[in-house]
């Protein structure tokens, strides 16, 4: 069997196998994403369902997410120049749940309840999609440092 006939005979299975490998590697593990949620997150952009994007070049408020055993709190904080944070009193409790191979965040307040889907959660990027189809992209917040 020549190289050419081998390729011709096994071309379709190789293509299918390559595509399956590519697709399976591209999907982020929801459990691994959950481990990346905790920390300080600064909003970068909001992608709207109509395709437009709103950029946030600066935000005075940062989201702090703490998580333990599937329960979390998302708190709005203001970074201070000394590296600390001031809590502005706005926080929401949530629970995490893996559904349909995605990590979901379920919020309940006295006024409303809703869910969000974690699209991406890495060491440096967090993307969350809400029920209106808006995708919020955050970057890991880096505390202010001043070298003397």
RAMO-V600386 format. One record per residue. N is the residue number from 1. SS is DSSP state (A for helix, B for strand, O for the rest). OMEGA is omega in whole degrees, 0 to 359 (* if undefined). D_FIRST is the distance of its C-alpha to the first C-alpha in Angstrom with 2 decimals. Layout:
n: {N N}
ss: {SS SS}
omega: {OMEGA OMEGA}
d_first: {D_FIRST D_FIRST}
This chain:
n: {1 2 3 4 5 6 7 8 9 10 11 12 13 14 15 16 17 18 19 20 21 22 23 24 25 26 27 28 29 30 31 32 33 34 35 36 37 38 39 40 41 42 43 44 45 46 47 48 49 50 51 52 53 54 55 56 57 58 59 60 61 62 63 64 65 66 67 68 69 70 71 72 73 74 75 76 77 78 79 80 81 82 83 84 85 86 87 88 89 90 91 92 93 94 95 96 97 98 99 100 101 102 103 104 105 106 107 108 109 110 111 112 113 114 115 116 117 118 119 120 121 122 123 124 125 126 127 128 129 130 131 132 133 134 135 136 137 138 139 140 141 142 143 144 145 146 147 148}
ss: {O O A A A A A A A A A A A A A A A A A A A A A A A A O O O A A A A A A A O O B B B B B B B B B O O O O O B B B O O O O O O B B B B B B B O O B B B B B B B B B O O O O O B B B B B B B B B B B B B B B O O B B B B B B B O O O O B B B B B B B B B O O O B B B B B O O O O O B B B B B B O O O O O O O O}
omega: {179 179 182 181 175 180 182 182 186 183 183 177 178 179 180 179 178 179 178 179 180 182 182 178 182 182 180 180 181 178 178 178 181 179 183 185 189 176 181 185 181 181 176 183 169 177 182 181 180 177 178 181 175 180 175 181 177 174 180 182 180 175 173 180 173 186 177 176 176 177 183 175 177 186 175 180 177 178 178 184 180 179 178 181 176 179 180 175 180 176 181 176 178 172 179 178 176 180 177 180 178 176 180 175 180 181 173 176 176 185 187 170 183 176 175 179 176 180 179 172 178 177 187 184 174 176 182 179 180 185 177 180 177 178 180 179 180 170 180 181 177 182 177 174 179 178 179 *}
d_first: {0.00 3.77 6.68 8.16 6.29 6.44 9.97 10.79 10.12 12.09 14.43 17.47 17.61 17.32 20.10 22.21 21.92 22.86 25.78 27.02 27.02 28.86 31.39 32.14 32.72 34.96 37.37 40.23 41.42 44.95 46.19 45.13 46.82 49.99 50.20 50.26 53.11 56.03 57.71 59.36 57.63 58.73 58.03 56.00 55.24 55.56 53.05 54.74 53.07 53.91 51.70 54.57 54.79 57.94 57.80 60.04 60.58 63.22 64.35 67.32 66.05 63.11 61.70 61.82 59.69 60.42 58.49 59.00 57.52 56.43 59.75 60.43 62.97 62.38 65.35 66.30 67.53 68.82 67.74 70.69 70.92 71.51 68.04 69.42 69.15 71.83 71.18 72.38 72.84 70.03 67.54 65.53 64.24 60.85 58.53 54.76 52.48 48.74 48.06 44.95 43.00 45.67 48.65 51.90 55.34 58.26 61.64 65.03 68.34 71.76 71.07 67.45 64.14 60.64 57.07 54.69 50.93 49.49 46.62 45.95 47.71 46.74 48.87 49.87 49.35 50.65 50.07 51.97 52.03 55.26 56.08 56.84 53.30 54.50 52.22 54.20 52.50 54.17 53.60 54.77 58.33 59.19 62.79 65.15 65.60 68.15 68.03 71.45}
